[in-house]
Every structure is written in structure tokens, then in C-alpha cells.
Amino acid sequence: MVLNYIWVGFFLVAMLVAIARCAFFGEYHVFEAIVASTFEKAESAVMDIALPLGGVMILWMGLMNIGEKAGAINLLSRIIGPFFSKLFPEIPKNHPVNGQLLMNFSANMLGLDNAATPLGLKAMESLQDLNKEKETASNAQIMFLALNTSGLTIIPITIMAQRAIMGSANPTDIFIPLLLSTYCSTITAIIFVGIKQKLNLLNKTVIGWLTGITVVIALIVCGFGSLEQEKMAQVSKIVSNCLLFSIIVIFILGALYKKVNVYDAFIEGAKNGFDTSVKVMPYLVGMLVGIGVFRASGAMDFIIDGLRFVFDFVLPDTTFVDALPTAFMKPLSGSGAKAMMLDTMAQYGADSFVGRLSCMFQGAADTTFYIIALYFGSVGIKRTRYAVTAGLVADLGGVIAAIMVAYLFFA
């Protein structure tokens, strides 16, 4: 029901804003822009997202099936099981989905988006198998979505590359601040969902794992923080892709060891990947068209202007407001947020406070509505419960952290 209200709200708010623009400002072209956006986003959802995703889905669903038959996913499940059993108590001990979740989170942290999405869809499918109410999101599915929307990425290569293109003198100077911001977003997601689900997050297992993850992130910061942008990008790409290809080879070798017909296992999983990619198309078209209508109407500009007006009365420094368009666009559209980020850097400078903060907003969280539409749509979830709220709370945690860290590092 939540997605229903949000989707309808996009259109109704867009209509009200468009009428206001026509009546008070004489901007009669707004309706043309809105209608054009519906066709553009519908085409983009299929041609630019769903079809390319279909190929990647076919590949990775096939590889994941090989990994499952090789026993690699079960091995990962046993390793991560104690920690995940506290965050996902509905999942049986040593269930293969633990390994699938770990694969998805690892791919996201390494910035391997092409691999992370199909791995996540596979994990969502397994969580749906455990879900007793097939049209209602389970607790485990909500925690999984919240962690995904928090967007924890260790090395934001794409953002740093875009900063270099926009003329930054030191493109990597947002590396540590951004990592701190996105980590706060992830912790916010865990705490919020943990409280909603009455999980015991203060037990020694959770504290131990989170402490270990924090130490690993600190070591990565120490190791990469002093590198130049080109060197950091080179090392990151080598490590990430080497790890990814090593996993593929390990899956294949494990399957051969167990005398599995590797090619047949791949085809079996690949067929499931094709079915999933077709299934998500209507959900992607619906959500992206709604977001496009909302943007084209100018509603986002009115929200930003309103916030600027309010903050001017209550805060001594409102410089951060100029970067907020990126933060507000990120939950709605990744490409839209990227455009906002580039526009902000072009207007204020890549090395300005606002330019840096917009980059931090871009990397601090992920596209909440896209992720929820994609993942829940793939398994037919209609009642999302508080999943949207959890995702937006994680986004808010990342935004607040980004503002505080930016003032600490760059003000």
C-alpha cells in the first residue's frame, strides 16, 4: 500500500505543481514536458535498464547456480551464519541464502554494480521461498532492502573519476569523508530495522562483527587514503575484478570437483535469470515514469526552495542547502542524482564545499525507490510494510552524516 500511495502521489503532486506554474507563472510548456517525460522514462526503463539488466541477470544467475551446486554458497553461509542469524533471525542456520546475501553485500561494497544486482535478486528470491506470506514483505526482506538502500561502497571510483573530469585538483579528497557517511547510513539502517523488529543488537556476536567490519574499513582508509587518484583507481579495479573472477573460477572448479555438469548448471540458472528480468519490467516502468513526472513538473525545485527558506530562519550557515538537490534526487533516481551532482560541481566548482558535499550525497546512499521496485517486483511483493520508511531513514542518516562530516573536513 505504501508504494501505491507514493506512486499516486507523484502524479497528483505533479498535476498540482503544473497547474500552479501555468496559473501563476505562465509556464504552459510544463504539461508538454511532463507528457514527454512519461514516454522517455518508459522507454529508458526497458531499453536502458531492463534489457541490459536481463543479460547480466542471465549470466550471474547461471554462475550462482554453479556456485550452489559446488557447495560454495553453503560454505559462505556457515562462515557468515552466526552474524546474519542475529540480523535475520527468520533465516534457518546455514541456509544458502546467507551466502547469497554475503555475495550481494560484497559486490556492492566493491562497487561491482553489474554483479551486485543479479546477486541481490537471487538472494531476494531465496528469501521469498522462506516467506510465509508471499505478497507481504518479511522481516528478513525488509532488513535486506534497508542494507541495500544504505549503499555501503568502500571505494567510490566512479565519483572520484567524475570529480577529476570536472577539474578537481584532488579528486580523492572525498574518499574518507564519503566512506564515513555511507557507513553511518548502513549503521542507521541496521539500528532502525533492528528496533522495529525488536532485535537484540547489543549481543556480543553483532558487536564483534560490526567492530571487525569497522576495523577493516579503517585499514582500507589507511591503505588507500594516501594514494593518488589514478593509483587508487588502478589498485581498486585490479583487486575488485580479480576477486570477482576468482569467485567465478572457484565456483567452476568446485562444481568440477563434485562432478557437476557445469554448463548444464549454468543454463539451468540462466533460464531463471531471464524469467526474473522479464518479470521486473512493469515495476521499473511504473516507478521510473512516476519519478520522471514528479521531476518534470518542477516539484523537486519547489521542495528545495522551500527548505532553503526554512533553513535560513533556523540555521546560521545554510551553505549545504545548495547541495541538497543531489540528496533529494538520490532515493528517486541514480542518473538524476548524478546529473544534479555534475551540475552542482559545474556551478560551484568541484573543490568547493558544495561541490564536495554533492559528491558525498551521491555516494552516501542508494536509489531507494528503484531498489524497492526492482527487488520486491521480482518476487511479487505487494505489501512492503515499513520497507520504504527504512530505506528513507537510512538515506537520511547518510545525508545528515555527510553534512556533519563535510563541515568537519572541508568548512
C-alpha positions as CSV (number, residue, x, y, z in Angstrom):
1,M,0.0,0.0,0.0
2,V,2.9,2.4,0.7
3,L,4.2,2.2,-2.8
4,N,0.7,2.7,-4.1
5,Y,0.3,6.0,-2.2
6,I,3.8,7.1,-3.2
7,W,3.2,6.4,-6.8
8,V,-0.2,8.1,-6.9
9,G,1.4,11.0,-5.0
10,F,4.0,11.5,-7.7
11,F,1.2,12.1,-10.3
12,L,-1.1,14.2,-8.1
13,V,1.7,16.5,-6.8
14,A,3.0,16.9,-10.4
15,M,-0.5,17.9,-11.5
16,L,-0.9,20.5,-8.7
17,V,2.6,21.9,-9.3
18,A,2.0,22.1,-13.1
19,I,-1.3,23.9,-12.6
20,A,0.3,26.4,-10.3
21,R,3.1,27.0,-12.8
22,C,0.6,27.7,-15.5
23,A,-1.7,29.8,-13.4
24,F,0.9,32.0,-11.6
25,F,3.9,32.0,-13.9
26,G,2.5,31.4,-17.4
27,E,4.7,28.3,-17.9
28,Y,2.4,26.5,-20.2
29,H,5.1,24.2,-21.5
30,V,5.1,22.2,-18.3
31,F,2.5,19.8,-19.4
32,E,4.3,19.1,-22.6
33,A,7.5,18.4,-20.5
34,I,5.5,16.0,-18.2
35,V,4.0,14.0,-21.0
36,A,7.3,13.8,-22.9
37,S,8.9,12.5,-19.6
38,T,6.4,9.6,-19.4
39,F,7.4,8.3,-22.8
40,E,11.1,9.0,-22.2
41,K,11.2,7.2,-18.9
42,A,9.1,4.3,-20.1
43,E,11.5,3.7,-23.0
44,S,14.5,4.2,-20.8
45,A,13.2,1.7,-18.2
46,V,13.1,-1.0,-20.8
47,M,15.9,-0.1,-23.2
48,D,18.5,1.3,-20.8
49,I,17.8,-0.7,-17.7
50,A,15.7,-3.8,-18.1
51,L,17.2,-5.2,-21.3
52,P,20.9,-4.6,-20.3
53,L,20.0,-6.0,-16.8
54,G,18.5,-9.1,-18.5
55,G,21.8,-10.1,-20.0
56,V,23.6,-9.6,-16.7
57,M,20.9,-11.4,-14.9
58,I,21.2,-14.4,-17.2
59,L,24.9,-14.5,-16.7
60,W,25.0,-14.2,-12.9
61,M,22.0,-16.4,-12.1
62,G,23.8,-19.1,-14.1
63,L,27.0,-18.6,-12.2
64,M,25.2,-18.6,-8.9
65,N,23.6,-21.9,-9.7
66,I,27.0,-23.3,-10.4
67,G,28.2,-22.0,-7.0
68,E,25.3,-23.5,-5.2
69,K,25.8,-26.9,-6.8
70,A,29.5,-26.6,-6.0
71,G,28.8,-26.1,-2.3
72,A,30.5,-22.7,-2.2
73,I,27.3,-20.8,-1.2
74,N,26.8,-23.2,1.7
75,L,30.4,-22.7,2.9
76,L,29.8,-18.9,2.9
77,S,26.6,-19.5,4.8
78,R,28.4,-21.3,7.6
79,I,31.0,-18.6,7.9
80,I,28.6,-15.6,8.0
81,G,25.8,-17.5,9.6
82,P,26.4,-16.5,13.3
83,F,26.2,-12.8,12.4
84,F,23.3,-13.0,10.0
85,S,21.3,-15.2,12.4
86,K,21.2,-12.1,14.7
87,L,20.2,-9.7,11.8
88,F,18.0,-12.2,10.0
89,P,16.6,-14.5,12.7
90,E,13.9,-15.8,10.3
91,I,16.6,-17.5,8.1
92,P,17.5,-21.0,9.2
93,K,21.0,-21.7,10.4
94,N,23.4,-22.4,7.5
95,H,20.7,-21.7,4.9
96,P,22.3,-21.0,1.4
97,V,20.7,-17.5,1.4
98,N,23.3,-16.4,3.9
99,G,26.0,-16.9,1.3
100,Q,23.9,-15.2,-1.3
101,L,23.4,-12.2,0.9
102,L,27.1,-12.0,1.6
103,M,27.9,-12.2,-2.1
104,N,25.5,-9.3,-2.8
105,F,26.8,-7.1,0.0
106,S,30.4,-7.8,-1.0
107,A,29.7,-6.9,-4.7
108,N,28.0,-3.6,-3.5
109,M,30.9,-2.7,-1.3
110,L,33.4,-3.3,-4.1
111,G,31.4,-1.1,-6.4
112,L,30.6,-4.0,-8.8
113,D,27.0,-2.9,-9.6
114,N,26.6,-5.2,-12.6
115,A,27.2,-8.2,-10.3
116,A,25.5,-6.9,-7.2
117,T,22.0,-6.5,-8.7
118,P,21.6,-10.1,-10.0
119,L,23.2,-11.5,-6.8
120,G,20.7,-9.4,-4.8
121,L,17.8,-10.6,-6.9
122,K,18.8,-14.2,-6.3
123,A,19.0,-13.6,-2.6
124,M,15.6,-11.9,-2.7
125,E,14.2,-15.0,-4.5
126,S,15.6,-17.3,-1.8
127,L,14.2,-15.0,1.0
128,Q,10.8,-15.2,-0.8
129,D,11.0,-19.0,-0.6
130,L,11.2,-18.6,3.2
131,N,8.4,-16.0,3.3
132,K,5.1,-17.5,4.5
133,E,3.0,-14.6,3.3
134,K,4.0,-14.3,-0.3
135,E,2.5,-10.9,-1.0
136,T,3.8,-9.3,2.2
137,A,7.4,-8.3,2.8
138,S,9.0,-10.5,5.5
139,N,11.3,-9.1,8.3
140,A,14.3,-10.6,6.6
141,Q,13.4,-9.0,3.2
142,I,13.0,-5.6,4.8
143,M,16.4,-5.8,6.6
144,F,18.0,-6.9,3.3
145,L,16.4,-4.0,1.4
146,A,17.4,-1.4,4.1
147,L,21.0,-2.6,3.9
148,N,21.0,-2.3,0.1
149,T,19.5,1.1,0.1
150,S,22.1,2.3,2.6
151,G,24.6,1.9,-0.3
152,L,27.8,1.0,1.5
153,T,30.6,1.3,-1.0
154,I,34.2,1.1,0.1
155,I,35.9,2.9,-2.8
156,P,33.7,5.3,-4.9
157,I,35.8,5.1,-8.1
158,T,33.1,6.5,-10.4
159,I,32.5,9.6,-8.2
160,M,36.3,10.3,-8.0
161,A,36.6,9.9,-11.7
162,Q,33.8,12.4,-12.3
163,R,35.5,14.8,-9.9
164,A,38.7,14.5,-11.9
165,I,36.8,15.2,-15.2
166,M,35.2,18.3,-13.6
167,G,38.6,19.7,-12.8
168,S,39.2,18.8,-9.2
169,A,42.7,19.4,-8.0
170,N,42.5,16.4,-5.6
171,P,39.7,14.1,-6.7
172,T,40.3,11.6,-3.9
173,D,39.8,14.1,-1.0
174,I,36.2,13.0,-0.6
175,F,37.3,9.3,-0.2
176,I,37.4,9.2,3.7
177,P,34.5,11.6,4.3
178,L,32.3,9.7,1.9
179,L,33.2,6.3,3.4
180,L,32.3,7.6,6.9
181,S,29.0,8.9,5.5
182,T,27.9,5.8,3.8
183,Y,29.0,3.7,6.8
184,C,26.7,5.9,9.0
185,S,23.9,5.2,6.5
186,T,24.4,1.5,6.9
187,I,24.5,1.6,10.7
188,T,21.4,3.7,10.7
189,A,19.6,1.1,8.6
190,I,20.6,-1.7,11.0
191,I,19.6,0.3,14.1
192,F,16.2,1.4,12.7
193,V,15.2,-2.0,11.3
194,G,16.6,-3.7,14.4
195,I,14.4,-1.6,16.7
196,K,11.3,-2.1,14.5
197,Q,11.9,-5.9,14.6
198,K,12.9,-5.9,18.3
199,L,16.3,-7.5,17.5
200,N,19.0,-7.7,20.2
201,L,21.7,-5.7,18.5
202,L,23.8,-5.4,21.7
203,N,24.8,-9.0,21.9
204,K,28.5,-10.0,21.5
205,T,28.1,-11.5,18.1
206,V,26.7,-8.4,16.5
207,I,29.1,-6.1,18.4
208,G,32.0,-8.3,17.4
209,W,31.2,-8.4,13.7
210,L,30.5,-4.7,13.5
211,T,33.7,-4.0,15.3
212,G,35.5,-6.2,12.9
213,I,33.9,-4.5,9.9
214,T,34.8,-1.1,11.3
215,V,38.5,-2.2,11.8
216,V,38.6,-3.5,8.2
217,I,37.2,-0.2,6.9
218,A,39.7,1.7,9.0
219,L,42.5,-0.4,7.5
220,I,41.2,0.3,4.0
221,V,41.1,4.0,4.8
222,C,44.7,3.9,5.9
223,G,45.8,1.8,2.9
224,F,44.0,3.8,0.2
225,G,43.8,7.3,1.8
226,S,47.3,8.3,0.9
227,L,47.2,7.1,-2.7
228,E,46.8,9.4,-5.7
229,Q,43.5,9.2,-7.6
230,E,44.9,7.3,-10.6
231,K,46.8,4.8,-8.3
232,M,43.8,4.3,-6.1
233,A,41.5,3.7,-9.1
234,Q,44.0,1.3,-10.6
235,V,44.5,-0.8,-7.4
236,S,40.8,-0.8,-6.7
237,K,39.9,-2.1,-10.2
238,I,42.6,-4.8,-10.1
239,V,41.6,-6.0,-6.7
240,S,37.8,-5.9,-7.3
241,N,37.9,-7.6,-10.7
242,C,40.5,-10.1,-9.6
243,L,38.3,-11.1,-6.6
244,L,35.2,-11.3,-8.8
245,F,36.8,-13.5,-11.4
246,S,38.5,-15.7,-8.8
247,I,35.0,-16.4,-7.3
248,I,33.8,-17.5,-10.8
249,V,36.7,-19.8,-11.2
250,I,36.3,-21.2,-7.7
251,F,32.6,-21.9,-8.4
252,I,33.6,-23.8,-11.6
253,L,36.4,-25.7,-10.0
254,G,34.2,-26.7,-7.1
255,A,31.5,-27.9,-9.4
256,L,34.0,-30.0,-11.4
257,Y,35.3,-31.5,-8.1
258,K,31.7,-32.5,-7.3
259,K,31.3,-33.9,-10.8
260,V,28.6,-31.4,-11.7
261,N,27.8,-30.8,-15.3
262,V,28.9,-27.2,-15.2
263,Y,27.4,-26.0,-18.5
264,D,24.0,-27.6,-17.7
265,A,24.1,-26.0,-14.3
266,F,24.8,-22.6,-15.9
267,I,21.9,-23.0,-18.4
268,E,19.5,-24.0,-15.6
269,G,20.3,-20.9,-13.5
270,A,20.4,-18.7,-16.6
271,K,16.8,-19.6,-17.6
272,N,15.7,-18.4,-14.1
273,G,17.6,-15.1,-14.7
274,F,15.7,-14.5,-17.9
275,D,12.4,-15.0,-16.3
276,T,13.3,-12.6,-13.5
277,S,14.4,-9.9,-15.8
278,V,11.1,-10.0,-17.7
279,K,9.1,-10.0,-14.5
280,V,10.6,-6.8,-13.2
281,M,9.9,-4.7,-16.3
282,P,6.4,-3.4,-15.4
283,Y,7.6,-2.4,-11.9
284,L,10.6,-0.5,-13.4
285,V,8.4,1.3,-16.0
286,G,5.8,2.3,-13.4
287,M,8.3,3.6,-10.8
288,L,10.5,5.5,-13.2
289,V,7.6,7.1,-15.1
290,G,6.2,8.3,-11.7
291,I,9.6,9.7,-10.7
292,G,10.0,11.3,-14.1
293,V,6.6,13.0,-13.9
294,F,7.5,14.4,-10.5
295,R,10.8,15.8,-11.7
296,A,9.4,17.2,-14.9
297,S,6.7,19.1,-13.1
298,G,9.2,21.1,-11.1
299,A,8.0,19.7,-7.8
300,M,11.6,19.0,-6.7
301,D,12.6,22.6,-7.3
302,F,9.8,23.8,-5.1
303,I,10.8,21.5,-2.3
304,I,14.4,22.7,-2.4
305,D,13.4,26.4,-2.5
306,G,11.0,25.8,0.5
307,L,13.7,24.1,2.5
308,R,16.2,26.9,1.8
309,F,13.6,29.4,3.0
310,V,13.0,27.4,6.3
311,F,16.7,26.8,7.0
312,D,17.6,30.5,6.5
313,F,15.5,31.2,9.6
314,V,16.8,28.5,11.9
315,L,20.4,27.9,11.0
316,P,23.4,30.2,10.9
317,D,25.0,28.6,7.9
318,T,22.9,27.2,5.1
319,T,25.6,26.6,2.5
320,F,24.8,22.9,2.5
321,V,21.4,23.6,1.0
322,D,22.9,24.2,-2.4
323,A,24.0,20.6,-2.5
324,L,20.6,19.2,-1.3
325,P,19.2,18.6,-4.8
326,T,21.6,15.6,-5.2
327,A,20.5,14.3,-1.8
328,F,16.8,14.6,-2.6
329,M,17.2,13.1,-6.1
330,K,19.3,10.1,-5.0
331,P,16.4,8.0,-3.5
332,L,14.4,8.6,-6.7
333,S,16.9,8.3,-9.5
334,G,20.6,7.4,-9.7
335,S,21.0,9.1,-13.1
336,G,19.1,12.1,-11.9
337,A,21.2,12.4,-8.8
338,K,24.4,12.1,-10.9
339,A,23.1,14.9,-13.2
340,M,22.5,17.0,-10.1
341,M,26.0,16.3,-8.8
342,L,27.7,17.2,-12.0
343,D,25.6,20.4,-12.3
344,T,26.5,21.4,-8.8
345,M,30.2,20.9,-9.4
346,A,29.9,22.9,-12.7
347,Q,28.1,25.7,-10.9
348,Y,30.1,26.0,-7.7
349,G,33.4,24.2,-8.6
350,A,34.4,20.6,-8.0
351,D,36.6,21.6,-5.0
352,S,34.1,23.9,-3.4
353,F,32.3,22.9,-0.2
354,V,29.0,22.5,-2.1
355,G,30.7,20.5,-4.9
356,R,32.3,18.1,-2.5
357,L,29.1,17.7,-0.4
358,S,27.1,16.9,-3.5
359,C,29.6,14.1,-4.3
360,M,29.2,12.8,-0.7
361,F,25.4,12.8,-1.1
362,Q,25.7,10.8,-4.3
363,G,27.8,8.1,-2.6
364,A,26.3,8.1,0.9
365,A,23.1,6.1,0.0
366,D,21.4,4.3,-2.9
367,T,18.3,4.7,-5.1
368,T,15.7,3.6,-2.6
369,F,12.6,3.6,-4.8
370,Y,14.3,1.9,-7.7
371,I,15.7,-0.8,-5.5
372,I,12.4,-1.5,-3.7
373,A,10.5,-1.6,-7.0
374,L,13.1,-3.9,-8.6
375,Y,13.6,-6.3,-5.7
376,F,10.1,-6.6,-4.5
377,G,8.7,-6.6,-8.0
378,S,10.9,-9.5,-8.9
379,V,9.1,-11.7,-6.3
380,G,5.6,-10.2,-6.5
381,I,5.6,-8.4,-3.1
382,K,2.7,-6.0,-2.9
383,R,2.6,-5.0,0.8
384,T,6.0,-3.5,1.6
385,R,5.2,-2.7,5.2
386,Y,7.9,-0.2,6.5
387,A,10.5,-1.1,3.9
388,V,10.2,2.3,2.2
389,T,10.5,4.1,5.6
390,A,13.5,2.0,6.5
391,G,15.2,2.9,3.2
392,L,14.5,6.6,3.5
393,V,15.6,6.6,7.2
394,A,18.9,5.1,6.1
395,D,19.2,7.7,3.3
396,L,18.5,10.5,5.9
397,G,21.2,9.1,8.2
398,G,23.7,9.2,5.3
399,V,22.6,12.8,4.4
400,I,23.0,14.1,8.0
401,A,26.3,12.3,8.4
402,A,27.5,13.7,5.1
403,I,26.7,17.3,6.1
404,M,28.4,16.9,9.5
405,V,31.5,15.2,8.0
406,A,31.7,17.8,5.2
407,Y,31.8,20.7,7.7
408,L,34.4,18.8,9.7
409,F,36.7,18.1,6.8
410,F,36.0,21.0,4.3
411,A,34.4,24.0,6.0
